[in-house]
């Protein structure tokens, strides 16, 4: 024969029943997850994903985030520029990755979610892990091939500016510096193309007739007269040159 229930047993049973009812009521009343939340949740199982990963953006396009270096690297599939980022903790345990102007470009949540910030979507777009990716590095380049890269940058920049823009170096290229010089020329060209797409920056672009790639102790950019000077530290690779955004800012276009 079962032991008689005490008053404590009765109270405990009632409390459990009330709790179950409350949880059931909450589950029914809870709003459905938004499309954005569902997309972001796809990354929940990838919180410990690859150090170098390729991500698809929900609005289209993709990018590679390389966290194998002291400062993370970012590259969009439709652009040649490799962005050097600086990570710092954000709200709710997030990690915010910013460019060399301090502008946020990537937000990674502690559960693996990823949001990318672009000029087209400054409020952010969700991104889902597509898989592992090779590291982002500059390809080796011979001094002889540098002339071709400068010529290509000149053609693209001249088309954007609607006038002739020349590219040259202050120091002679060497096997150890050619790749960094070519990369800096490409990034300067990307900055000029972006200026051409914004009416508020075209007045600055109209002034530039020459791009000079120089070497120095620190990466920098400056517009003096009609010459846009990009200072690089070749031994540091992509870490030793300014981003296209910083070049625009230094030229007065942002």
NUPAVEX-292273 format. One record per residue (C-alpha): chain; x, y, z. Coordinates in nm, 2 decimals, padded with zeros to 4 digits. Example, Ala and Ser with C-alpha at 12.3 -4.5 7.8 and 13.67 -1.06 7.14 Angstrom:
2
PT,ch,X,Y,Z
PT,A,01.23,-00.45,00.78
PT,A,01.37,-00.11,00.71
***
This chain:
254
PT,ch,X,Y,Z
PT,A,00.00,00.00,00.00
PT,A,00.14,00.34,-00.10
PT,A,00.24,00.58,00.17
PT,A,-00.01,00.87,00.22
PT,A,00.10,01.19,00.05
PT,A,00.22,01.47,00.27
PT,A,00.12,01.83,00.22
PT,A,00.47,01.90,00.09
PT,A,00.42,01.63,-00.18
PT,A,00.09,01.79,-00.29
PT,A,00.24,02.14,-00.31
PT,A,00.54,02.00,-00.51
PT,A,00.31,01.82,-00.75
PT,A,00.10,02.13,-00.81
PT,A,00.41,02.35,-00.86
PT,A,00.55,02.11,-01.12
PT,A,00.21,02.11,-01.30
PT,A,00.19,02.49,-01.31
PT,A,00.55,02.51,-01.44
PT,A,00.48,02.26,-01.72
PT,A,00.17,02.46,-01.82
PT,A,00.36,02.78,-01.82
PT,A,00.63,02.64,-02.04
PT,A,00.37,02.50,-02.28
PT,A,00.19,02.83,-02.30
PT,A,00.52,03.01,-02.37
PT,A,00.61,02.77,-02.64
PT,A,00.27,02.83,-02.82
PT,A,00.29,03.21,-02.78
PT,A,00.66,03.24,-02.88
PT,A,00.70,03.42,-03.21
PT,A,00.84,03.22,-03.51
PT,A,01.21,03.28,-03.59
PT,A,01.28,03.53,-03.86
PT,A,01.45,03.43,-04.19
PT,A,01.76,03.61,-04.07
PT,A,01.76,03.42,-03.74
PT,A,01.72,03.08,-03.92
PT,A,02.00,03.17,-04.16
PT,A,02.23,03.27,-03.87
PT,A,02.14,02.95,-03.68
PT,A,02.29,02.74,-03.95
PT,A,02.63,02.83,-03.80
PT,A,02.54,02.70,-03.46
PT,A,02.73,02.37,-03.52
PT,A,03.04,02.56,-03.65
PT,A,03.14,02.76,-03.35
PT,A,03.47,02.57,-03.36
PT,A,03.49,02.58,-03.74
PT,A,03.79,02.62,-03.96
PT,A,04.05,02.88,-03.88
PT,A,04.04,02.97,-04.25
PT,A,03.68,02.96,-04.38
PT,A,03.48,03.06,-04.68
PT,A,03.14,03.21,-04.61
PT,A,02.83,03.27,-04.83
PT,A,02.64,03.60,-04.78
PT,A,02.26,03.57,-04.76
PT,A,02.22,03.85,-05.01
PT,A,02.46,03.70,-05.25
PT,A,02.84,03.68,-05.28
PT,A,03.10,03.52,-05.06
PT,A,03.42,03.60,-04.87
PT,A,03.71,03.42,-04.70
PT,A,03.81,03.50,-04.34
PT,A,04.16,03.39,-04.26
PT,A,04.23,03.38,-03.88
PT,A,04.56,03.19,-03.91
PT,A,04.76,03.51,-03.88
PT,A,04.82,03.75,-03.59
PT,A,04.57,03.99,-03.75
PT,A,04.28,03.83,-03.94
PT,A,04.26,03.87,-04.32
PT,A,03.94,03.91,-04.52
PT,A,03.88,03.89,-04.90
PT,A,03.56,03.91,-05.09
PT,A,03.52,03.68,-05.39
PT,A,03.45,03.96,-05.63
PT,A,03.74,04.19,-05.52
PT,A,04.12,04.15,-05.53
PT,A,04.19,04.34,-05.21
PT,A,04.29,04.15,-04.90
PT,A,04.18,04.34,-04.59
PT,A,04.38,04.34,-04.27
PT,A,04.15,04.33,-03.97
PT,A,04.19,04.39,-03.59
PT,A,03.97,04.19,-03.36
PT,A,03.82,04.32,-03.03
PT,A,03.55,04.19,-02.80
PT,A,03.20,04.32,-02.85
PT,A,02.87,04.30,-02.67
PT,A,02.73,03.96,-02.57
PT,A,03.06,03.79,-02.62
PT,A,03.08,03.87,-02.99
PT,A,03.41,03.94,-03.16
PT,A,03.42,04.25,-03.39
PT,A,03.68,04.27,-03.67
PT,A,03.76,04.62,-03.79
PT,A,03.97,04.76,-04.08
PT,A,04.25,05.01,-04.04
PT,A,04.01,05.30,-04.00
PT,A,03.83,05.13,-03.71
PT,A,03.52,05.05,-03.92
PT,A,03.35,04.72,-03.84
PT,A,03.36,04.47,-04.13
PT,A,03.28,04.13,-03.96
PT,A,03.10,04.04,-03.64
PT,A,03.14,03.68,-03.51
PT,A,02.91,03.55,-03.24
PT,A,03.03,03.32,-02.96
PT,A,02.81,03.04,-03.11
PT,A,02.96,03.07,-03.46
PT,A,02.73,03.32,-03.63
PT,A,02.88,03.56,-03.88
PT,A,02.76,03.91,-04.00
PT,A,02.95,04.11,-04.27
PT,A,02.92,04.48,-04.31
PT,A,02.95,04.64,-04.66
PT,A,02.88,04.97,-04.82
PT,A,02.57,04.81,-04.98
PT,A,02.45,04.67,-04.65
PT,A,02.60,04.89,-04.37
PT,A,02.35,04.74,-04.12
PT,A,02.50,04.40,-04.18
PT,A,02.42,04.08,-04.37
PT,A,02.42,03.73,-04.23
PT,A,02.68,03.49,-04.37
PT,A,02.69,03.11,-04.34
PT,A,03.00,02.88,-04.34
PT,A,03.06,02.71,-04.68
PT,A,03.37,02.53,-04.58
PT,A,03.75,02.55,-04.53
PT,A,03.96,02.76,-04.76
PT,A,04.33,02.80,-04.85
PT,A,04.51,03.08,-04.67
PT,A,04.51,03.44,-04.80
PT,A,04.86,03.52,-04.91
PT,A,05.03,03.74,-05.17
PT,A,05.16,03.54,-05.47
PT,A,05.52,03.58,-05.56
PT,A,05.59,03.82,-05.84
PT,A,05.90,03.90,-06.05
PT,A,06.02,04.26,-06.09
PT,A,05.97,04.22,-06.47
PT,A,05.60,04.12,-06.41
PT,A,05.55,04.43,-06.20
PT,A,05.54,04.65,-06.51
PT,A,05.24,04.46,-06.64
PT,A,05.06,04.50,-06.30
PT,A,05.13,04.87,-06.30
PT,A,05.00,04.90,-06.66
PT,A,04.68,04.72,-06.57
PT,A,04.63,04.94,-06.27
PT,A,04.69,05.25,-06.48
PT,A,04.43,05.14,-06.74
PT,A,04.16,05.07,-06.48
PT,A,04.23,05.39,-06.28
PT,A,04.24,05.61,-06.59
PT,A,03.90,05.46,-06.70
PT,A,03.76,05.54,-06.35
PT,A,03.90,05.89,-06.34
PT,A,03.83,05.96,-06.71
PT,A,04.18,06.10,-06.75
PT,A,04.53,05.95,-06.76
PT,A,04.66,05.82,-06.43
PT,A,05.02,05.69,-06.41
PT,A,05.17,05.44,-06.17
PT,A,05.53,05.44,-06.07
PT,A,05.77,05.35,-05.79
PT,A,06.01,05.56,-05.59
PT,A,06.25,05.27,-05.53
PT,A,06.35,05.00,-05.79
PT,A,06.16,04.68,-05.76
PT,A,06.34,04.37,-05.63
PT,A,06.24,04.00,-05.60
PT,A,06.15,04.06,-05.24
PT,A,05.95,04.38,-05.29
PT,A,05.77,04.34,-05.63
PT,A,05.47,04.15,-05.49
PT,A,05.41,04.41,-05.22
PT,A,05.44,04.69,-05.48
PT,A,05.19,04.53,-05.71
PT,A,04.95,04.47,-05.43
PT,A,04.97,04.84,-05.32
PT,A,04.91,04.95,-05.68
PT,A,04.60,04.73,-05.70
PT,A,04.46,04.86,-05.37
PT,A,04.52,05.22,-05.48
PT,A,04.33,05.14,-05.80
PT,A,04.04,04.99,-05.61
PT,A,04.02,05.31,-05.40
PT,A,04.00,05.52,-05.72
PT,A,03.73,05.30,-05.87
PT,A,03.53,05.34,-05.55
PT,A,03.58,05.71,-05.56
PT,A,03.44,05.72,-05.91
PT,A,03.12,05.54,-05.80
PT,A,03.04,05.81,-05.54
PT,A,02.95,06.17,-05.65
PT,A,03.09,06.32,-05.33
PT,A,03.44,06.17,-05.40
PT,A,03.47,06.25,-05.78
PT,A,03.61,06.59,-05.71
PT,A,03.90,06.43,-05.53
PT,A,03.96,06.18,-05.80
PT,A,03.97,06.45,-06.06
PT,A,04.28,06.59,-05.90
PT,A,04.49,06.27,-05.91
PT,A,04.72,06.22,-06.21
PT,A,04.99,06.00,-06.06
PT,A,05.01,05.72,-05.80
PT,A,05.36,05.68,-05.64
PT,A,05.44,05.36,-05.45
PT,A,05.71,05.43,-05.20
PT,A,05.88,05.24,-04.91
PT,A,05.90,05.36,-04.56
PT,A,05.89,05.26,-04.19
PT,A,05.51,05.26,-04.17
PT,A,05.22,05.21,-04.41
PT,A,05.06,05.54,-04.51
PT,A,04.88,05.73,-04.78
PT,A,04.88,06.10,-04.87
PT,A,04.76,06.32,-05.16
PT,A,05.00,06.61,-05.23
PT,A,04.91,06.82,-05.52
PT,A,04.81,06.58,-05.79
PT,A,05.02,06.28,-05.67
PT,A,04.88,06.01,-05.45
PT,A,05.16,05.85,-05.25
PT,A,05.12,05.50,-05.10
PT,A,05.39,05.41,-04.85
PT,A,05.44,05.04,-04.79
PT,A,05.67,04.82,-04.57
PT,A,05.74,04.53,-04.82
PT,A,05.88,04.29,-04.56
PT,A,05.53,04.29,-04.39
PT,A,05.34,04.19,-04.70
PT,A,04.97,04.28,-04.68
PT,A,05.02,04.40,-04.33
PT,A,05.25,04.67,-04.45
PT,A,05.02,04.88,-04.67
PT,A,04.71,05.09,-04.61
PT,A,04.37,04.96,-04.72
PT,A,04.17,05.12,-05.00
PT,A,03.94,05.27,-04.74
PT,A,04.23,05.44,-04.56
PT,A,04.37,05.56,-04.90
PT,A,04.03,05.73,-04.97
PT,A,04.02,05.88,-04.63
PT,A,04.38,06.02,-04.66
PT,A,04.29,06.17,-05.00
PT,A,03.99,06.35,-04.85
PT,A,03.73,06.13,-05.02
PT,A,03.57,06.00,-04.70
***
